[in-house]
Amino acid sequence: MPETEPTTFWEVLAATPVAAFVRENAWAYPLLETLHMLGLALLVGGIVLFDLRLLGRSSEIPVRRLACHILPWVWIGFAINLATGALLFSSDAAEFAANASFRVKIVLIALAGINAAVFQRFAFRDVESWDRGVAAPPRARVLAMVSLVLWIGVVTAGRMMAYLK
């Protein structure tokens, strides 16, 4: 029986040579998953540490200094996860696109990005007044809690992709 031509965008994506390589090479998918987990450690690990500081842990560490130290690593983790996630997704794009857990994960990532932008725009701009030794203002603490909940949701949804379709 002849193979049918891909008809949807996701099927066309899964039919690309890169997607076929990821899907068919014995080492590609596991290596990409490993890199995705390492990127996740940098991304979510850094965010958790920063959010915990905003919530009052290690208040002797200046928030601005912590941000300068940790946030570049968060961005590196994000870049790793964006690249590896796109490659992993391409390997079976139609199935992943239909996966409810994947869709929840993407929505949560978008919400976490919006939350971070709100933090930058409305809470971090006056960090000098609460940089060290004092509690972060309520808006910063609320945004930190929202961030933690969203990123825990992202990790959970990512893990659930294998179990919930």
KOLDO-647947 format. One line per 2 residues: number of its first residue (from 0); for each residue x, y negated, z of N, C-alpha, C. Coordinates in Angstrom, 2 decimals, always signed. Layout:
NUM) X:Y:Z:X:Y:Z:X:Y:Z  ... $
//
This chain:
0) +0.85:+1.17:+0.00:+0.00:+0.00:+0.00:+0.90:-1.24:+0.00  +0.69:-2.17:-0.92:+1.55:-3.36:-0.98:+1.28:-4.30:+0.19 $
2) +2.36:-5.00:+0.59:+2.21:-5.99:+1.66:+1.45:-7.19:+1.15  +0.64:-7.77:+2.01:-0.09:-8.97:+1.62:+0.79:-10.19:+1.83 $
4) +0.56:-11.20:+1.05:+1.29:-12.46:+1.18:+0.84:-13.18:+2.45  +1.77:-13.85:+3.14:+1.37:-14.63:+4.32:+0.40:-15.74:+3.89 $
6) -0.63:-15.94:+4.70:-1.63:-16.94:+4.33:-1.70:-18.12:+5.30  -1.44:-17.89:+6.57:-1.50:-18.99:+7.52:-0.10:-19.58:+7.73 $
8) -0.08:-20.79:+8.27:+1.20:-21.43:+8.57:+2.05:-20.52:+9.46  +1.43:-19.90:+10.47:+2.17:-19.05:+11.41:+2.72:-17.81:+10.71 $
10) +1.96:-17.24:+9.79:+2.45:-16.09:+9.03:+3.61:-16.48:+8.12  +3.51:-17.65:+7.51:+4.60:-18.15:+6.66:+5.86:-18.36:+7.51 $
12) +5.69:-18.95:+8.69:+6.83:-19.16:+9.58:+7.47:-17.83:+9.96  +6.65:-16.84:+10.31:+7.17:-15.53:+10.70:+7.83:-14.80:+9.54 $
14) +7.53:-15.20:+8.30:+8.12:-14.56:+7.13:+9.44:-15.19:+6.70  +9.89:-16.23:+7.39:+11.15:-16.87:+7.01:+12.33:-15.96:+7.32 $
16) +13.43:-16.14:+6.64:+14.62:-15.31:+6.90:+15.12:-15.41:+8.35  +15.06:-16.61:+8.92:+15.51:-16.77:+10.31:+14.62:-15.96:+11.24 $
18) +13.31:-16.05:+11.06:+12.38:-15.30:+11.90:+12.60:-13.80:+11.74  +12.80:-13.36:+10.51:+13.06:-11.94:+10.27:+14.34:-11.49:+10.95 $
20) +15.37:-12.33:+10.90:+16.63:-12.00:+11.57:+16.42:-11.84:+13.07  +15.71:-12.78:+13.69:+15.45:-12.71:+15.13:+14.66:-11.45:+15.46 $
22) +13.70:-11.13:+14.66:+12.82:-9.99:+14.90:+13.51:-8.66:+14.65  +14.38:-8.59:+13.65:+14.93:-7.31:+13.20:+16.33:-7.01:+13.71 $
24) +17.07:-8.00:+14.13:+18.42:-7.78:+14.63:+18.34:-7.30:+16.07  +19.03:-6.23:+16.38:+18.95:-5.62:+17.71:+19.42:-6.55:+18.82 $
26) +20.32:-7.48:+18.51:+20.88:-8.36:+19.53:+20.26:-9.75:+19.58  +19.65:-10.18:+18.50:+19.20:-11.56:+18.41:+18.15:-11.90:+19.47 $
28) +17.07:-11.15:+19.52:+15.99:-11.48:+20.45:+16.45:-11.43:+21.91  +17.14:-10.35:+22.33:+17.60:-10.33:+23.73:+18.59:-11.44:+24.06 $
30) +19.46:-11.77:+23.12:+20.42:-12.87:+23.35:+19.68:-14.20:+23.47  +18.71:-14.43:+22.60:+17.93:-15.67:+22.68:+17.13:-15.75:+23.98 $
32) +16.57:-14.63:+24.40:+15.83:-14.62:+25.68:+16.76:-14.94:+26.85  +17.97:-14.40:+26.81:+18.94:-14.68:+27.86:+19.29:-16.16:+27.89 $
34) +19.56:-16.73:+26.73:+19.86:-18.16:+26.65:+18.65:-18.99:+27.09  +17.45:-18.52:+26.76:+16.23:-19.22:+27.18:+16.13:-19.24:+28.71 $
36) +16.47:-18.14:+29.35:+16.44:-18.09:+30.82:+17.51:-18.99:+31.42  +18.69:-19.03:+30.82:+19.74:-19.92:+31.32:+19.33:-21.38:+31.16 $
38) +18.73:-21.71:+30.03:+18.20:-23.06:+29.82:+17.12:-23.39:+30.83  +16.27:-22.42:+31.11:+15.21:-22.60:+32.10:+15.79:-22.88:+33.49 $
40) +16.88:-22.18:+33.82:+17.52:-22.40:+35.11:+18.03:-23.85:+35.22  +18.66:-24.34:+34.16:+19.13:-25.73:+34.17:+17.97:-26.71:+34.22 $
42) +16.97:-26.48:+33.40:+15.84:-27.38:+33.29:+15.02:-27.41:+34.57  +14.46:-26.30:+34.94:+13.56:-26.26:+36.09:+14.34:-26.37:+37.40 $
44) +15.52:-25.77:+37.45:+16.33:-25.90:+38.66:+16.65:-27.35:+38.98  +17.06:-28.10:+37.98:+17.36:-29.52:+38.19:+16.12:-30.31:+38.57 $
46) +15.03:-30.03:+37.91:+13.78:-30.74:+38.23:+13.34:-30.44:+39.66  +13.42:-29.19:+40.06:+13.02:-28.83:+41.44:+13.90:-29.56:+42.45 $
48) +15.20:-29.58:+42.24:+16.09:-30.29:+43.16:+15.76:-31.77:+43.23  +15.52:-32.38:+42.08:+15.19:-33.81:+42.05:+13.84:-34.06:+42.74 $
50) +12.85:-33.24:+42.44:+11.54:-33.41:+43.06:+11.59:-33.21:+44.57  +12.37:-32.23:+45.02:+12.51:-32.02:+46.46:+13.16:-33.23:+47.13 $
52) +14.12:-33.86:+46.44:+14.72:-35.08:+46.99:+13.66:-36.18:+47.12  +12.80:-36.32:+46.11:+11.73:-37.31:+46.17:+10.75:-37.02:+47.30 $
54) +10.61:-35.75:+47.62:+9.69:-35.34:+48.69:+10.34:-35.41:+50.07  +11.58:-35.89:+50.14:+12.19:-36.14:+51.44:+13.35:-35.25:+51.83 $
56) +13.65:-34.23:+51.06:+14.80:-33.36:+51.37:+16.09:-34.08:+51.00  +17.11:-33.89:+51.79:+18.44:-34.46:+51.53:+18.37:-35.96:+51.26 $
58) +17.67:-36.67:+52.11:+17.45:-38.11:+51.88:+18.73:-38.94:+51.97  +19.82:-38.34:+52.45:+21.09:-39.08:+52.47:+21.71:-39.17:+51.07 $
60) +21.23:-38.36:+50.14:+21.73:-38.43:+48.76:+20.95:-39.53:+48.03  +21.64:-40.52:+47.49:+20.93:-41.57:+46.75:+20.19:-41.00:+45.53 $
62) +18.96:-41.40:+45.35:+18.13:-40.90:+44.25:+18.77:-41.22:+42.90  +19.25:-42.45:+42.75:+19.87:-42.84:+41.47:+21.10:-41.98:+41.18 $
64) +21.90:-41.74:+42.19:+23.11:-40.92:+41.99:+22.73:-39.49:+41.62  +21.73:-38.94:+42.31:+21.27:-37.59:+42.00:+20.74:-37.54:+40.57 $
66) +19.98:-38.55:+40.18:+19.44:-38.60:+38.82:+20.57:-38.62:+37.79  +21.58:-39.44:+38.03:+22.71:-39.52:+37.10:+23.48:-38.20:+37.01 $
68) +23.53:-37.47:+38.11:+24.26:-36.20:+38.14:+23.45:-35.06:+37.55  +22.18:-34.97:+37.91:+21.40:-33.78:+37.60:+20.62:-33.87:+36.30 $
70) +20.11:-35.06:+35.94:+19.23:-35.17:+34.78:+19.91:-34.86:+33.44  +21.21:-35.14:+33.26:+21.84:-34.68:+32.02:+21.78:-33.16:+31.86 $
72) +21.92:-32.43:+32.98:+21.82:-30.97:+32.93:+20.39:-30.53:+32.62  +19.43:-31.27:+33.12:+18.02:-30.99:+32.81:+17.80:-31.13:+31.30 $
74) +18.33:-32.20:+30.72:+18.17:-32.40:+29.28:+18.89:-31.33:+28.47  +20.05:-30.88:+28.93:+20.75:-29.78:+28.25:+19.89:-28.52:+28.31 $
76) +19.33:-28.22:+29.48:+18.44:-27.07:+29.61:+17.23:-27.20:+28.70  +16.66:-28.41:+28.62:+15.51:-28.63:+27.74:+15.90:-28.37:+26.28 $
78) +17.05:-28.86:+25.86:+17.50:-28.66:+24.47:+17.71:-27.17:+24.18  +18.33:-26.46:+25.12:+18.54:-25.02:+24.95:+17.19:-24.32:+24.81 $
80) +16.24:-24.68:+25.68:+14.94:-24.02:+25.65:+14.14:-24.38:+24.41  +14.26:-25.61:+23.96:+13.56:-26.00:+22.74:+14.07:-25.18:+21.56 $
82) +15.39:-25.08:+21.43:+15.98:-24.34:+20.31:+15.68:-22.84:+20.40  +15.95:-22.25:+21.56:+15.72:-20.81:+21.70:+14.24:-20.48:+21.65 $
84) +13.42:-21.33:+22.24:+11.97:-21.10:+22.22:+11.43:-21.13:+20.80  +11.90:-22.08:+20.00:+11.44:-22.15:+18.61:+11.85:-20.90:+17.83 $
86) +13.07:-20.43:+18.05:+13.52:-19.22:+17.36:+12.74:-17.99:+17.82  +12.54:-17.86:+19.12:+11.76:-16.73:+19.63:+10.33:-16.78:+19.09 $
88) +9.74:-17.96:+19.11:+8.38:-18.13:+18.62:+8.28:-17.72:+17.15  +9.25:-18.15:+16.35:+9.20:-17.87:+14.92:+9.18:-16.39:+14.61 $
90) +9.76:-15.58:+15.48:+9.85:-14.15:+15.21:+8.49:-13.47:+15.10  +7.50:-14.01:+15.75:+6.14:-13.48:+15.67:+5.15:-14.61:+15.91 $
92) +5.25:-15.62:+15.06:+4.53:-16.88:+15.28:+3.02:-16.70:+15.38  +2.44:-15.88:+14.54:+0.97:-15.72:+14.57:+0.52:-15.13:+15.90 $
94) +1.24:-14.14:+16.40:+0.87:-13.53:+17.68:+1.07:-14.51:+18.84  +2.21:-15.21:+18.85:+2.44:-16.18:+19.92:+1.43:-17.32:+19.88 $
96) +1.13:-17.80:+18.69:+0.17:-18.91:+18.56:-1.21:-18.51:+19.08  -1.55:-17.24:+18.97:-2.85:-16.76:+19.44:-2.84:-16.41:+20.93 $
98) -1.68:-16.37:+21.55:-1.55:-15.97:+22.95:-1.99:-17.10:+23.87  -3.02:-16.85:+24.67:-3.56:-17.88:+25.56:-2.51:-18.36:+26.56 $
100) -1.69:-17.47:+27.05:-0.65:-17.86:+28.01:+0.35:-18.81:+27.35  +0.70:-18.55:+26.10:+1.61:-19.45:+25.38:+0.99:-20.83:+25.23 $
102) -0.28:-20.87:+24.87:-0.95:-22.17:+24.69:-1.01:-22.93:+26.01  -1.28:-22.23:+27.11:-1.27:-22.87:+28.43:+0.12:-23.42:+28.73 $
104) +1.14:-22.62:+28.44:+2.52:-23.04:+28.68:+2.83:-24.34:+27.93  +2.45:-24.42:+26.67:+2.74:-25.61:+25.86:+2.00:-26.83:+26.41 $
106) +0.75:-26.64:+26.80:-0.02:-27.75:+27.38:+0.63:-28.22:+28.68  +1.06:-27.29:+29.52:+1.70:-27.66:+30.78:+3.02:-28.39:+30.54 $
108) +3.78:-27.97:+29.55:+5.03:-28.68:+29.22:+4.71:-30.11:+28.79  +3.70:-30.27:+27.96:+3.31:-31.62:+27.52:+2.88:-32.46:+28.71 $
110) +2.09:-31.89:+29.62:+1.66:-32.63:+30.81:+2.85:-32.98:+31.70  +3.82:-32.06:+31.81:+5.01:-32.35:+32.60:+5.81:-33.49:+31.97 $
112) +5.86:-33.53:+30.65:+6.54:-34.64:+29.98:+5.83:-35.97:+30.23  +4.52:-35.95:+30.18:+3.74:-37.17:+30.48:+3.98:-37.59:+31.93 $
114) +3.97:-36.63:+32.83:+4.22:-36.92:+34.24:+5.60:-37.56:+34.43  +6.61:-37.04:+33.74:+7.96:-37.60:+33.83:+8.00:-39.02:+33.27 $
116) +7.29:-39.26:+32.19:+7.24:-40.61:+31.61:+6.55:-41.58:+32.57  +5.49:-41.14:+33.20:+4.79:-41.98:+34.18:+5.72:-42.28:+35.35 $
118) +6.47:-41.27:+35.80:+7.43:-41.48:+36.88:+8.46:-42.53:+36.48  +9.03:-42.39:+35.28:+10.04:-43.35:+34.82:+9.47:-44.76:+34.72 $
120) +8.25:-44.87:+34.23:+7.64:-46.18:+33.99:+7.16:-46.86:+35.27  +6.58:-46.09:+36.19:+5.90:-46.71:+37.32:+6.52:-46.45:+38.69 $
122) +7.37:-45.46:+38.82:+7.94:-45.16:+40.15:+9.43:-45.42:+40.20  +10.16:-45.01:+39.19:+11.62:-45.07:+39.23:+12.15:-46.49:+39.03 $
124) +11.36:-47.36:+38.46:+11.85:-48.71:+38.14:+12.23:-49.51:+39.38  +11.63:-49.21:+40.54:+11.98:-49.94:+41.76:+12.71:-49.02:+42.76 $
126) +13.49:-48.08:+42.22:+14.18:-47.10:+43.06:+15.16:-47.75:+44.03  +15.68:-48.93:+43.72:+16.65:-49.56:+44.61:+16.08:-49.75:+46.02 $
128) +14.78:-49.96:+46.11:+14.16:-50.21:+47.42:+13.98:-48.93:+48.24  +14.12:-47.77:+47.63:+13.96:-46.51:+48.36:+15.00:-45.48:+47.94 $
130) +16.13:-45.95:+47.49:+17.18:-45.09:+46.94:+17.79:-44.14:+47.96  +17.94:-44.60:+49.19:+18.66:-43.78:+50.16:+18.15:-44.03:+51.56 $
132) +17.96:-42.94:+52.29:+17.66:-43.04:+53.71:+16.22:-43.39:+54.06  +15.39:-43.66:+53.07:+13.98:-43.94:+53.34:+13.13:-43.04:+52.44 $
134) +11.89:-42.87:+52.84:+10.99:-42.03:+52.06:+10.67:-42.70:+50.72  +10.56:-41.88:+49.71:+10.10:-42.38:+48.42:+8.67:-42.89:+48.58 $
136) +8.26:-43.85:+47.78:+6.89:-44.35:+47.89:+5.88:-43.25:+47.54  +4.65:-43.42:+48.00:+3.63:-42.38:+47.75:+3.49:-42.01:+46.27 $
138) +3.54:-42.98:+45.36:+3.38:-42.65:+43.94:+4.50:-41.73:+43.46  +5.71:-41.94:+43.94:+6.83:-41.08:+43.55:+6.66:-39.68:+44.14 $
140) +6.21:-39.60:+45.37:+5.99:-38.29:+46.00:+4.86:-37.52:+45.31  +3.79:-38.21:+44.97:+2.68:-37.55:+44.27:+3.15:-37.03:+42.92 $
142) +3.89:-37.85:+42.18:+4.39:-37.42:+40.88:+5.37:-36.26:+41.02  +6.16:-36.24:+42.08:+7.06:-35.11:+42.32:+6.28:-33.83:+42.59 $
144) +5.21:-33.93:+43.38:+4.38:-32.75:+43.64:+3.71:-32.26:+42.36  +3.19:-33.19:+41.58:+2.57:-32.82:+40.30:+3.61:-32.13:+39.41 $
146) +4.82:-32.67:+39.38:+5.90:-32.07:+38.59:+6.17:-30.64:+39.02  +6.29:-30.43:+40.32:+6.54:-29.07:+40.82:+5.43:-28.11:+40.42 $
148) +4.20:-28.53:+40.58:+3.07:-27.68:+40.22:+3.08:-27.37:+38.72  +3.32:-28.40:+37.91:+3.34:-28.18:+36.46:+4.45:-27.23:+36.04 $
150) +5.66:-27.42:+36.59:+6.76:-26.56:+36.16:+6.62:-25.14:+36.69  +6.06:-24.98:+37.86:+5.75:-23.61:+38.34:+4.73:-22.99:+37.39 $
152) +3.77:-23.78:+36.94:+2.80:-23.30:+35.97:+3.44:-22.92:+34.64  +4.40:-23.71:+34.18:+5.10:-23.40:+32.93:+5.81:-22.06:+33.05 $
154) +6.55:-21.87:+34.13:+7.29:-20.62:+34.33:+6.32:-19.44:+34.41  +5.24:-19.62:+35.16:+4.25:-18.55:+35.32:+3.61:-18.21:+33.98 $
156) +3.18:-19.23:+33.25:+2.56:-18.97:+31.94:+3.54:-18.29:+30.99  +4.80:-18.70:+31.03:+5.81:-18.07:+30.19:+5.96:-16.59:+30.50 $
158) +5.98:-16.26:+31.78:+6.09:-14.85:+32.15:+4.83:-14.07:+31.79  +3.68:-14.72:+31.90:+2.41:-14.04:+31.64:+2.20:-13.77:+30.15 $
160) +2.98:-14.40:+29.29:+2.82:-14.17:+27.85:+2.98:-12.70:+27.50  +3.82:-11.99:+28.22:+4.04:-10.58:+27.94:+2.89:-9.71:+28.42 $
162) +2.07:-10.22:+29.32:+1.05:-9.39:+29.95:-0.37:-9.79:+29.60  -0.58:-11.07:+29.33:-1.91:-11.56:+28.97:-1.86:-12.07:+27.55 $
164) -2.73:-11.60:+26.75:-2.74:-12.02:+25.34:-3.82:-13.05:+25.18 $
//
